[in-house]
Amino acid sequence: MEYNYALTTSYDGELIHTLRVSDMLTAVDAWNKCVDYGFAKEYATYNLSDPTGKMYTKTFYANGKVSIK
């Protein structure tokens, strides 16, 4: 099976998990569930890569700050 999308989760700069999926709907559904800093001490970063090489990034900080690129 070919995986076209990858969603990585990092806590405080350490890679925790990589989800690889072949279809956009599953990737976007997983991306939309990334809504807080999870079990990180200071920040969680979520990166979604698509087949064109574009990367979308969300960073949630323990202090409430959010950065989305």
MOFENBEL-V496932 format. One record per helix or strand of 3 or more residues. SS is the DSSP state (H for helix, E for strand). FROM is the first residue (numbers start at 1). LEN is the number of residues. Records with the same first field share a line. If there is no record, write none. Layout:
SS=FROM-LEN + FROM-LEN
This chain:
E=5-7 + 14-8 + 43-7 + 55-7 + 66-3
H=24-9
